[in-house]
Amino acid sequence: MNYHVLLIKNITSGEIKAISNPTITNTAIN
């Protein structure tokens, strides 16, 4: 299993969730 690819997929998934949830996005910025 390629852990580097898994990590990228997890980060991308997290970014999509953050974009869809303003509260998480604001928390990340602040």
N, C-alpha and C positions, 0 to 999 in steps of 0.2 A: 504493500500500500504506500502511496506517495503522500507523506505527511505534509509536505510543502503545499501541494494542491489542496489538501483538506483544509489547511489553515487559511488559504486564500478564499476558499468557498465559505468558510465560517465568517471571515471578515466581511465579505461581500454581503452575506445574509444579514449580518449585524447592521451594515450600513443601510440596507434596504429597510429594515425595521426602524432604524433611527429616522430615516426620511419620512416614513409613514406615521411616525409618532413624534409630534412637535415637542412634547415634554422631554423625551429622551434626547432629542437633538439639542434643545436648549441646555439641558444638564451637561451634555458633552462639551458644548461651546464654553459654558461658564465653568 
